[in-house]
């Protein structure tokens, strides 16, 4: 008698993997935002990058680097201090690909000057695409790129470092930085007792000839296998920035002792450490007592990357949700053809398109800041506002993307659960939401005329868009209030929304009108899809998002 078959291996009504695609070419809002901000000449280069990072092989590297997390080896088998972190080979491969594409240094010339043209925009497009695949390894990539801004305050040191930092090589060997093919830099600012309040740092720096010896701790220091770190410590004249290499000039391992690696919610492929310095060798960067002024040159650039990465994560969430909805049938129709799902996906697409236009516009300001006072004012006022809005938008957005996939979105077999766990770090790192709002207020108080000129320019660029005039008026009045800090979050969010509408107006005027109507003329509902768009607008948004 034949036994009945209960085999379930026939799989149907599931979406195919979203891989082996060109992450640049399939993202029309990105292509157009890059072009609008001066990067059109790099389209072929960006397409090649998009194909490489959109490959199945790269997706697999991202998975492996997160499933096989870093391990701290404090001692060797004989009990000697080792203080090394071991990574899975996939992590090193991701680092090598990013370095080869210049994601860690392409905004600088070989001697550490701003590269100019559209270097920031082009590099941001690569960073945005890499974030869609694996975000953790981008932490040392970000810090290496940003460190040049701080090292510029110490030209002699910058001159020594740049020949190694400016190469497109990744060298993971544990050796003095001056002997390597390429190098990475990390940073250590916060301590147990202070966190964001770095002026309360207790780590001490004592002169030792031309250098210093540093004793103290850092509660968060990333990434511990970098070749050197920019750290803050109290010197005789006050809080000072220092360059602390893993190896002292005589080739001995520097007295940097890692206590443990942080067990983080996300960002799992990247190692973040607690560390103690036991008379560690370091060199001053900038003047004694001017540590915050020095390291803020680095922090502005890392904040920029937090915003870019958050938008990249949201873009990936949207693309996976839309791809799935186009292949999954429910109630005799594809999900993407169901009116409620169309409402959700198109509203999400509008958010990502505006966010993409906004971060590319910010990067244009970084490109032009050295030669354009108005762009410099835009950069100073809007970097914290844009970081605030984009980074705080990402976690709820990615939850919505997960829900579009149902149970498949919630499991670790796909990438969205990892994106969701990754997304909060960008809002927390380099200044939480309240710190960003205070920095906007600080920019307004220190440079009121240039800041108000930025607001006037945004009002002009959004003239005629629904609710834009009222938003600009509200922002201006709120920032002049004596109790402005109490309502700063509302004003900063409005500022970011107005800037997003202006940026999108330079890329897609029709979509800027839709964005303003649903975000400025009225308060956007707390759930995606709770806006009314015409069916033609829905189709156009989704086709732009993913052909």
N, C-alpha and C positions, 0 to 999 in steps of 0.2 A: 504494500500500500504506500503511495507517494505521500511524503510529509508536506504539509503546506509551507510555503516560503513566507517568512516575515522579514526578509531583508529590507533594510531602509537606506541602502547605499545609493539609490537613485536620487540625486539632488536636483531640484528644479525650483523655480521662483525665488532664486537667491541672486543677488547682484554679483557680477564678477569682480575680482580685485581691482581697485583703483590704482593701477600702477602701469609702468612702461608708457608714460605719457610725458609730454613737454609741459612742465609746470608753468612755463612762461606763456607759451602760445595759446594754451587753453584758458588763460586768465585775461580776457580782454580789458577789464578795468585796470589791471596792472600795466598791460602794454600801453594803454592810453595815458595813464598817470605818469609813467616813465617818460613818454614822449612829450607830454605837456610841461615837464619839468627839466627838459634839456638832455634827456638820455637816449634819444632816438638812434644815435649812431651806434649804440651798443646792443641793438636788438639781436644781431646774430650771436654775439657773445652770451647774451642772457638766454637765448634759446638753447644754446649748447649746454649751459649750466642747468636749465630747466629739464632737459632730456636726461642728463646724468642724475640729477637729484630726484627725478620722477621715476627712476628705474626700480624694478623689483629688487635688484641687488642692494640698492641704497636703502630701501624700506626695510630689508632684512637686517642690514647693519644697525639701523635704528632700534629695531626690536631686540637684537642680541645685546646691544650696549646697555639697554635698560633692564633686561632680564638677568644680566650678569654684572651686578653692581660693583663699584670699586671696593678694594679691601686694603686696609691700613696694615702695614707690616712695621710695627714699632721697633722690634728687635730681631736680630738674626739668631741662628740656632745656638750661638755661643754666648748670647746675652748682650751683645754690643748694640748700641742704638743704631737703628736703621732709618726710621722715619721716611719710609717710602710708601707710595700708594700704587697698587697694581690694578690695571684696567684690562678688560677683555680686548682682544685684538680689534673687534669691530669699532670700539671707541677710537682707537688710534687711526683706523682707516677713515673715519668721519673727520677727524682732526686734519689728517693729511689732505683730504679732498677740499676742505674749506681753506686750508693754507695755500694749496696750489692755485685756487681761484682768487687769492688775495683778499679774502673776506676779513682777514686779521690786520691788513696793512695798506690796502689799495687807496685809501683816502689821503695817504701821505707820500711825499716824494722820498727818494733815497736818503735825503739829509733831514727828514723830519718836518718839512714844511707842508702846509695844506696843498693837496694835489690840484685843486681847482677844477674848472670846467664842470662836469656833472658827476665827479667821482663819488660824492656822497649818495646821489640818487642811484647810480648804477650799483654801487656796493650794497645799498639798502635793498634793492630788488633781489640780489643774491641772498642776503640775510633772511629776507621774508620767505623766499622759497626753501632755504635750508631749514627754517623753523617749522615748516610743514612736515618735515621728515623726522628730525631729531633735534630737539631744542637744548638738551642738557649740555652737549659739547660746545654750544655757542657761548657759554659763560666765559671760559678762558679766551675764546676768540674775541669776544666783546672787550674784555679787560685789556688784552694785548693792544688792540687798536686804540682804545681810549687812553692808555698809559702815555702815549706820545704827547697828548695834550698837556699832561702834568710835567713830563720830563723836559718839555720845551722851556720850563722855568729854570732849568739847570743845563745850559747849552753844552758845557764840556762833557757832562755825563751822556746827554742825548747823542753827541757826536761819536761816543764810544759804542753805544748800544745799537744805533741804527744800522750799521753794516750787517749785523746778525738779524735784527728784527725785520729789516726790509726785504729779506729773501722770501721766496714762496715755498720754502721747505719746512717740513715739520720733522723735528728731531726729538723723539721721546727718551733718548738716552739720559741717564743720571750722571751728568758731567757739568763742569763749570760752563756758564753760558758763552764765554768767549771762545770756547773750543768747539762749539756746536754749529750745525748748518742752518739752524733757525731757532727762535726762542719764543716763549710765551711769558706773559706777566700776569700776576694776580694782584689782589689787594686785601688789606686788612685794616678796617676802620673801627668797628664796633667792639665794645667790651661788655662784660657781664652787667656792670652797674649802670651803664649809660645808654647803650643801644644808639638810637638816633642822636642823642645828645653827646656828640663826640668831644665836646669841650670838657666833659667830666672824665675823659680818659686818664688812667693812672699809670700807664706804661711810661717808663722813664728812659731818656737817652742821655748818655754821658759822653763827652768828647774823649776821643782816643786818637791823638794826633790829628790827621786830616779827616778822620772818619769818626764814627760813634759806636758805642756799645749800648745795646737796647735790652732792657729787662722788663718783663711784664707779660701780658697775655692779649689774645684776641678771641672773642666769643664766636665770631664767624670770620673765617678766612678762606676764600676760594681763589684759585683751585690749587691744592697743596703740592701738585707736581709741576707747577710753573717754575721757571728758571729764576725768577725774582719776583718781589712783591713791593708794592707801594703801601707803606704803613704809616699810621699816625702815632706819634709819641711826644711826650712832654720834654722839651729841651730847656735850657736855661732861660731862653727868651719866650718860652711858651710852646703851644702845640705846633709841631713841625712835621712835614712830610719827609719820609725817608725811602730810599731804594735799598731793599734788603735782599741780596742774592742767596740762592741755596748753598753756594760755596763761597768761602772767604777768598781773598786775593791769593793766599798761599796754596790754594787748592784743597784745603780741608773743608769738610762738611760744616756749614754754618750751624750755630747753636739754636736751631729752630726745631722745637720738639712738639710733634703733633700728639694731642691727648686722645682724640677720637674723631671719627667722621660723624657728621650729623645724619640722623635717621630721618630723612625728609619725606613729606607727603608726595612730592613729585621731584622733578629734576634729578632723577635717580642715577642717571649715567654719569653725572658730574659729582665730583667729590668736593664737599664743603667741610671745613675742619674747625675744631677748637685747638688752639695752639698756645704754647708758652715759649717766650724768648728768654734765654739764659745767657745774657751778655752777647747777644747776636750782633755780628758786624753789619753796619749799614752806613750809607752815605746820605747826606742831606740833599733834598731836592727843594730848591728855592730857599728863601730866607727863613731863619729861625723865627718862630712865632707866627709865621704866615702859612701854616699847614693847610688850613681850610681853604684859603684863597688859592693855594697851589693845587690841591687835590680836586677842587670843584671843576677844574678844567677837564679832568677825567670823568667826573660824575655827570656833567652835562651830556657827554657822549654815551655813557652807559645808560642814562635815562632815555636817550633817543633810541637805543637798541631795545630797551624794554618795550617801548611803544611799537616798534617795527615787528618784534617777535610776537607780541600779542595779536597784532593784525594778521600775521602769518598763520598763527594758530586758528584764528576765527575763519580765515580763508579756507584752511584745510577742513575744518568742521563743515563749512558750507558745501565744499566740493564733494566730500564723502556723502553728505546727506542728500544732495541733489543727484549724484550718481546712483545711489541706492534707490531713491524714489523713482527714477526713470526705468529701473529694471524690476522692481517689486510690484506684483499685482495684488490688489486687495479689492474685494467686492466687484470682480470682473473688470476692473480698470487699473492701469498703472497708478501707483501712489502719486506720481508727478502730475497726473491728470485730475486728481481729486481737488475740488475747489478749496477745501480747508487747508490741504497740504500746500497748494499753490500760494495761498495767502501767507502761510508761515515762511516758505522758502523765499518768496519774493521780498518780503519784509527783511529777512535775514540778508539777502543779497544786497539790498539797498544799504543796510548798515555796513557791510563789508566794503562795498564800493566807495562809500563816503570815507570810511576809515583809511582805505588804501590811498585815496587821493590826498587825504590829510597828511599822512606820514611822509608821502613823497614830496608834498609841498614843504613840510618841515625840513626835509633833507636838502631841498633846493636852498632854503635859508642858510643851512650850515655851509653849503658850497659857496654862497655869496657873501657870507658874514665878513670875511677879511677885507672886502672892498666896498661894502654897501651898508651904511649905517642903519637904514630902514630894515634891511634883512637881519642885521644883528639884533635889533630891537625885537623883531618878530621871533627870532630864535630864543632870546632870553625870556620873553613873556610867555610864549606858547609851548616851549618844551615841557615845563611841569604841567601845564593844563592838558596837553595832548597825552602825556604819560598817564595822568589821572584818569581821563575818560576812556582811552583805549584799553588800558590794563584792567580797569574795574569792569569794563564791558565783557571781557573775555570769558570769565567763568560761567555766568548765566547763559551766554551765547552758546558755549560749547555743550552745556547741559541740553539746550534745545536741539542742537545737532545730534546728540546722542539719542534723544527721544525719537527723532525722525527715523532712526534705524531700529527702534524698539529694543528688544533684548540683545540683539547683535551689537548695538552701540555700547551696551553696559559691560560687556565682557572684555577681558584683556587680550583676546585673540585679535581684535581690531585696534586701530590706533586712537580712537576717540576717547577711550577711558584714560589713556596716557596723556593726551592733550588736556583733558579736564583736570587731571592731577597736576599737570605742569602749569596751568594758567595762573593760579594765584600768586606765584613767586614774583612775577613781573610787577604786580601792584605793591608787593611788600618790599622787594629789593630796591635799593637806591632811593629810598624815601617813600613811605606809605602815603595813603591818600591825603591825610591831614597835612603832612609835610609838603606835599605838592601844592596844596591850596595856600599854605603859608608862604611858599616860594613865589607864587603868583602875586600875592599881596606885597611881598618884599620887592619884587621887580617894579611894581607900580609905585611904591613909596620912594625907591631909590632913583628911578628914572621916570617920573610921572609924564613928562612931555613926550618922550619917544613911545612910551607904552600907550598913551592915549592916541598917538598918531597911528599905531598899529590897529587900535580899535576902530578909528575913523576909516582906515583903509579897508578893513573887513566889512564895515557898513557899506562902503562904496562898491565893493566887489559883490555884495549880496543884494544890492538895491533892486527892488521889484520882486524879490523872492518872498513867499508868504511868511509873515511873522519876523522877518529879519530885522526890520527897522525897530520894532518893539523890543526884540531881544538885545540889540545894540544899546538902546536907551536904558533898558533894565540893568545891563552889565555896568554901564557908565555910572548910573546912580548908585548902585549897590557898592561899587568899589570906592565911592566917595563917602559912604556912611561911616560914622564914628564907630559903629559896632559891626564893621564889615566882616571881621573874622567869624562872627557868629553865623553868618549866612554865606560864608565863602564857598562852601561846596556847591550851593545852588548857582552862584555866579560863575564859578570856574567851569561847571558843566555847561552852562549856557555859552560861555566863551568858546569852549571846545566845539560845541555844536555849530556855532556861528562860523568858526574857522573851517569846520568840515564842509559846511554849505558853500563857503567861498572857494575852497579848494576844488570841490566837485563841480562848481560852476565853471571852472576853467578846463574841465575835462568833458563833462556831459551836462549841459545846461538843463535838459529836460529832467534828468534824474536829480539834479540839484533842487529843482522845483518840487519834486516829489518828496525829497528828503526834508526840505524846509517845511513843507505843508504838514508832514507827519511828526516833525521834531521841534520846530520853532513856533509855528502858528498854533500848535496845541501840544500838550504834554503827551509824549509817546506812552502808550499803554505798557504795563509792566510785562506783558507777554508778547512775543513775536507773533505776527499774524492778526493782531487785533487792530489793524488799520484797513481802510478800504481803498484798494487800487483797482483801476479799470483792467479788464481782462487783457487788453493789448499791452498795457504797461507791465503786467505780470509776466507775459510771454517774453517781452523785450528784456526785462531784468534777468530772467533766468537764462535766456540765450546768451546774454553778455557774460553772465557768471560762469557758464560752462556750456560750450556749443554742443 
